[in-house]
C-alpha cells in the first residue's frame, strides 16, 4: 500500500483492539451451537463451515466442530473442486456422497467417515459458503436430514453475510479513524493521545450489534 497512508506505528495497538470487537466471535458461537444441534438431529460426527473468499473463486474453512476437526485446519480449495466445491459451484445439496472427495490431499485425513451431506449457504441468490456434514456408515443420512440442514442453513447464510459486510465497514472505518488522529500523537506518545469519541462510540455500538 501507499506508505504515506499507512497508520502510524504508535496507533497499531489501537487498530488491533478495534478489530478485537469482531463479529466473528458472534458467528463462531452461533456455528458451535448449530453444530451441536445438527450432531444431535443427524448422524454427523463432523461439521465443517466453509466461506467464500471475496473474489468468489475459493472456499476456505471457517470453522469445524466434532471428531477429526483438527484434520481440516487450513483447508481451502477453488470453487468447483472437491465435493464441497461442487456444491458451491452448482448451489445444489448433495446427500450421502463420498467424504473422501473432500479429504483428498489432507494429511492426516479424517477416518471412518463414509457419508457426506453438503448444503450451499445462500443469502438470497448470493453464495456465502457451504455447510458440510460427515458421518460414519454408508448412506447414513435419511431423506429428512437434507431438509433439516437446509432450514438451518438459511439463517446461518444471512448471518455470515452480515458478518462479512460488517467487517468490511469496520475495516474501512478503523483505517479512516486512525488516519484522522492528530499528528501530534507521534510526538507526545500514545499515553496522552486521546481517541476521538466517535471512534469509541462506533466500536461499542458495533460490538453490541446495535
N, C-alpha and C positions, 0 to 999 in steps of 0.2 A: 504494500500500500504506500501512499504518499507519506514520507516521514514527517512532513510539516503538519499533517492532520492526525498523526498518531497521538494517543492520550499521553499526558505527562506521566513519566515513570512513578512519580510520587502518588499519583492518583490510581494506579493499577489495583492496589488493595481495595479501594472503594468500588471499582468496577467489578472485581471478583465478588464482593459482598452483595452487590446488587443482583448478580447472577445467581447467588445462593437462594434468592427468593424465586426459585424456578417452579413453574407449573409442572415440571417433570415429576416432582415429588408427589403431587396430587395424582398424576396419571399412574405412577408406579403403584401407589396404594390401591387405586381402582383396578389395575391389572391383577395385582395379587389377590384381591377379593374375588374378582371374576374367575380367576384360575381355580381357586378353591371351590367355588360353586360348580364349575364345569367338571372338576375332578370327582365331585360327589354325584353329579347327574349324568355323567358319561363314563365309559371305561378308561378315559385318558389318564395316563400317569405322567405325561409331559406336555406342557402347554407352551407354545412359542408365539411371541408377538413381534411381527416384522413391520417396519415402517418404510415407506418410500422416501428416497432422497429427493432434495429439491428439484433435481433435473428430471425426476420421474423415471429414470432409467435403471435404478438399482434399488434393491431391498437390503435393509440392514436389521439385524436382530436388535430389538429394543429391550426385550425382557423375556426370560424363560423361567418357568416355575415347574418343579417336580423332579422326578428321578432323572439323572444324567443331564440336568440343566447346564452344568458347567461345561459339558462337551460342546455346547452350541456357542459358547462365548466367542465374540468377534465375528460371528457368521455374517457374510454378506455375499451377494451374487446379483447378476444382471436380471432384470425382469424378463421372464420368458424361459429362464433356465431353472432346473430342478423342478420338483413338484409344486412347491410354494410359488416359484416364479411363474409357472404356467397359470396358476390361479390368478396371480396378479395381472398377467397379460390378457386373460380371457374374461376376468370378472365372474368366473363360474366356480361354484363349490364342487369339490371332489370328495368322495367318501370311500373309505376302505381301500385307498391306493397304497402302494408300497412305500413305506417311510424311507427305505434305503436310497430312494431317488433324491431325498433332501440331504442325506448324510454322506453323499459322495465327497471325498476329499477331506472329511473330518477325521482327525486323529488326536485322541481316541474318539470313536463314534459311539453313540448310544447303542445299547444292546438289548435284545429281547423285545423289540417293538416291531410289530408286523402290520399295523393298520394306521392310516393317517386320514384325518378329517380336516380339510383345509378350506377356509371361508374367506372371501375377499372382504376387506373393511372399506365400505363405500360411504362417503358423506355426500349424499345426493348422487351425482354422476361421477364424482371425483374419488379416485382410489387413494387412500391414505396408508394402506398397509394390508397385511394378511394375518389371520389368526389360524395357526396350525396346531392340531391336537394329535398326539401319538399314543397308541395303546398296544399292549401285548395281545397276542392272539389274532388269527386271521378273521376278517370280516367282523371285527369287534363292535363296530358302530351299527346301530339299527336304523330303520327309516325315520324314526323320530329325532334322533340325535342331530342331524343337519339342521332341522327346523329350530331346535332348541338353541344351537350355537348361532345360527343366523339372527335370531331375535336378540341374542346378547350382543352380537357384533354391531348392530345398528347404533345404539347409544355410544358404544366404545369408539366407533369411527368418528362420530361427531365430537367426542371428547378429544381425540387425537388431533383432529383438525383445529379445534380451539386452542390446544396447547401449542401447535406449530405456529399458528397465527399470532398468539400472544408472545411467543419467544422472538418472533421477527420484530414485533413492535418494541419489545423490551430491549433488544439489541440496539435498534436504531435510537431509541430514547436515551439509553445509557450513554452511548457514544456522543450524542449531541449534548447531553448534560455535562459530561466531562470536558468537552471542547469549550463549553461556556464558562468553566470555572476561571476565576481571576488568575492572571499570570503570576501574581504575587505569591501564589501557593508554592511555586518552585523556589521562591527566595526565602520565605519565612518558615516553610516546613508545614507538613500536613497537620501537626498538632494544633496549629492556630488557624487552619483553613476550615471555615465552616461550610458545610454542604448546603446549597440552596434549598429552602423549604420545599420547593416544587419537586425536587429530586426525591426527598424523603417521602413526601406525600404519594408520589407515583408508586414508589416501591411498596409502601404499606398497603395501598389500595389494590395493587396488582397481586400481592401475596394473599390478601383476603378474598380475591376473586370478585370484588365488587365492581 
